[in-house]
């Protein structure tokens, strides 16, 4: 027999209601809600953001009401509006649940049909302390005197304020439970601001009663609201920023202000006066004249940005209006200040730095795609265009966006989308703050499933058929953050582009003057030129012009964050025009965000790279990320060297082979320099890669010259030839601006005449120098043989025997020192090895260099210090010859090698850093001193390389404070683009190193040797 299915109960159980607490069923029975008549109540309760919290809170309210519970129970059954408000409130906010439990009868406040207006809020808060209008000579409509001014006022005011706040929150939340009207975001902000103004007025009335108990107020005091309160867009829980203006600004006015802040902070919210002139270090109260004098002479740009939102809130409103009228003209001229861009950028950096890296994705206020992104963008556009357009003299973010769209500074669709995202983020912020009435802007952690579920319900998220409410919330958060970031860029640049692009007449357009103003505010030093570049880029016909118009808003924003946006935009135009026939170029920028962003960073930072990229465009593809990280790091220098050698081996003609080698070198230079500018490589990696490609190019050129000569002669070469690297090439420490110091060595082959062999070798060496040194748009390839015996007066090439004879008999101290960097780099490896063995006894003499030789080295160094530094150079910041610079470190290391290499074989090393490691391990200097020398060498090398990358030509002298130094600092990897900080750091590091150099190089080493 089949049993018929059991009929489903008409009364939903706790599981169906989403109640998880074990006591839930008993609680419903105690409420007498476990019956059919109570089903609407049960389902409404289940829709509360946290049904368990709502039920537990109801039980507390029931207990507190006692016999009066029946009235609330009846009201909840009959009044769906009340039901929605109460269940939503106590299921969203444990703080308001506690507030109701403390005074259960206050539920009746939630039955009010409409929110009180500004006058009613003011009357309510003033009534709490029995305040009456102040009379006397300084009376004004917002100045009152409280009758109750003792310690009890804090509790009275807090209770009244929380009651009013509770009604707003209940109406705001009701739609999550019942079909109630949704309270517009702006109305919430306006009401909260009206309530804050009323609270400040009540606090001021208590201050008047306390400070001026037996006399009328002797002066005028205006309270100016700033920040969100000034803009009438307060949060539920927020500091209220204020500034005080008084006539006179005496002790009484200061006491009134301080007492008002104390009462307000204890009863309502923190009253913060830190935005006053000079911040917390400045006077709490100033006269109007004092304020004006400060803003005329001392105020920084961000202070004018803060004044955008100022509004007289309470106290003497007439004085407040005088303050506003006096300062607003200064606000609208702030964008003309010479430091406007730098100050705005510094402000933005400070804001972003406030957020820990692990919270940036969860931070609604200050993170990426956050509320501050919207507010910052809107305020900047207002500052730029507000002087010429009074319609932008608005305060609230949404009102200002509307005005910007109406004035043609922002696209209407963009303004609407940005407004929607802003209101969504503010909604989440409000819901998070209501939970415990705490000031917070941080989303729950991803692993906090309960917290995310509560927020989704409190924000009225609903499943969409594919995702549950939490999934929908997460998707909406991501979508709005991305939209804010995207529109943040478009907000500045789309109007610019549409002013110059070939778009339909109905499209948004800025006047040329407005476009130039906007570009200047975004950091472009020559905005008229920048506008010309935009016209050229967007004026391309067909698909390319359309793609450029699509790309440029984001590209221009990225360029705006680089050290030199003007040069970057010009370079981008040159690269775009140079790659006009490369169909992949714009497609890669459009589809690969990493490529586009990195390209803008490179172009806005380096004058060295644009020509390289135009001639080696495939490098731009390497700006993408591969499965194992950036493709710029996927190539190994050894692989590049093999590629150069194999690529040139196919050519019999030396000129074509060298052209091929130069082309491959160009690609490697572009790769290494790009990775360096983007902060992907350390100094030793850069020096190693540059040395490797130089050596490979030199080897390829030498081989090509020998092949061509043998083909022309019709027989094998008469001599073996090798190239010995000297200086930085020998140490594998080349920088971007380094020449290649070399020695050419030959050895006649058996049966060959030595004169013929040497003459042939000289011809090969000259050809290599000529081919590599030929004019080119690439960075130069200068082969320098100035370190050969007898210098430039000596033979270009000598035989091995001739070198051995010269060094054995005639070598001077400086030549012995130079041989410390000798390394085989190209040509016949066996001959190179024989040369090095021949000079080892010279550079590593038994017993170390003689005292006379050491004194000679010191004498030469003193002469170099006195004579080689260029005229006008600053010895503190010359990276090569300055105090604690490269020469100081290298000469010190080499002197220690000359003295100790015979006893420490590991010092038979051409690398400065590696030799320093050995010196430290062998305890030839104190480890701390070795660390100082190492730090200075790396710092100076990094700065020297950055100079070349930024300027595009060899340079050794760091510039003074300014944009060029800031660019060098950024490329050198300094933590920000504050060039002065970088310069201070450089001089501090090199000064400490110089102290070590003077001690070690100057005589202590000699004493150690003698001991």
Secondary structure, 3 states (H helix, E strand, C coil): CCCCCCCCCCCCCCCCCCCCCCCHHHHHHHHCCCCHHHHHHHHHHHCCCCHHHHHHHHHHHHHHHHHHHHHHHHHHHHCHHHHHHHHHHHHHCHHHHHHHHHCHHHHHHHHCCCCCCHHHHHHHHHHHCCCEECCCCCCCCECEECCCCCCCHHHHHHHHHHHHHHHHHHHHHHHHCCCCCCCCHHHHHHHHHHHHHHHHHHHHHHHHHHHCCCCCCCCEEEEEECHHHHCCCCCCCCCEEEEEEEECCCHHHHHHHHHHHHHHHHHCCCEECCCCCCHHHCCCEECHHHHHHHHHHCCCHHHHHHHCCCEEEEECHHHHHHHHHHHHHHHHCHHHCCCHHHHHHHHHHHHHHCCCHHHCCCECCCCCCCHHHHHHHHHHHHHHHCCCCHHHCCCCHHHHHHHHHHCCCCCHHHHHHHHHHHHHHHHHHHHHHHHHCCCCCECCCCCCHHHHHHHHHHCCCCCCCCCCHHHHHHHHHHHHHHHHHHHHHHHHHHHHHHHHCCCCCCCCCCCHHHHHHHHHHCCCCCHHHHHHHHHHHHCCCHHHHHHHHHHHHHHHHHHHCCCCHHHHHHHHHHHHHHCCCCCHHHHHHHHCHHHHHHHHHHHCCCCCHHHHHHHCCHHHHCCCEECCEEHHHCCCHHHHHHHHHHHHCCCCCHHHHHHHHHHHHHHHHHHHHHHHHCCCCCHHHHHHHHHHHHHHHHHHHHHHHHHHHHHHHCCCCCEEEEEEECHHHHCCCCCCCCCEEEEEEEEECCCCCHHHHHHHHHHHHHHHHHHHCCCCCCCCCCEECCCCCCHHHCCCEEEHHHHHHHHHHHCCHHHHHHHCCCEEEEECHHHHHHHHHHHHHHHCCCCCCCHHHHHHHHHHHHHHHHHCCCCCCCCCCECCCCCCCHHHHHHHHHHHHHHHCCCCHHHCCCCHHHHHHHHHHCCCCCHHHHHHHHHHHHHHHHHHHHHHHHHCCCCCECCCCCHHHHHHHHHCCCCCCCHHHHHHHHHHHHHHHHHHHHHHHHHHHHHHHHC
